[in-house]
Amino acid sequence: MSSDGAAVDVSGATAEQAPHRLDKKWTFWFDNQSKPKQGAAWGNNLREAYTFDTVEEFWCLYDHVFKPSKLTGNADFHLFKSGIEPKWEDPQCANGGKWSIASRGKAGLENMWLETLMALIGEQFDDADEICGVVASVRPRQDKLSLWTKNAANEAAQMSIGRKWKEIIDVTDKITYNFHDDSKSRTTKGRYSV
Ligand code: MGP
């Protein structure tokens, strides 16, 4: 205890001062496209925004910047493990895929995004190692949220992640999983569903 009654840790810092360290580092990204870009032009506006590893930084960034309701047009926010780029081309994403869910309205996207962010940084997934990150996509037609994973061919891991994700975002509708390799050839057929 310090003289004012606050708990003191071994480094001498009071509990109020010590930041709450996360298990790993995470990076927020954003991509703001005036209109959808494809092929070589895709990713021209993709920016790495901020890397953090404490609960306090997370809340500050989320409260002030990374709310999908702040996005307009064609734009994306991403939260990925630090060191993984939110691209099919990243070595850790290259053999992966994504679970996707269309959002019913802006409030739906906002809630699902926040629940997913908290589950990721709070390490709530059993197969956390299999996950790359999450993308909130604002589109004129329909917004969506996608959870990117590493090994698309590992069906058991994808099914476990998909089931857990539905619990976290409180969704009962069927969701589908696409391999990035299929997305590249613009095949929209989902490989798994849960
Ligand atoms: P999108 O933004 O993931 O989907 O990809 P959107 O806008 O919801 O539209 P959808 O109908 O295609 O689902 C849109 C397009 O951007 C893709 O078809 C690709 O041409 C390009 N693109 C998207 N991603 C995530 C990548 C990527 O990681 N690498 C490359 N090279 N192109 C990508």
Residues whose N, C-alpha, C, O or C-beta is under 5 A from the ligand:
A	BS01	MGP	K37 Q38 G39 W42 P86 K87 W88 E89 S183
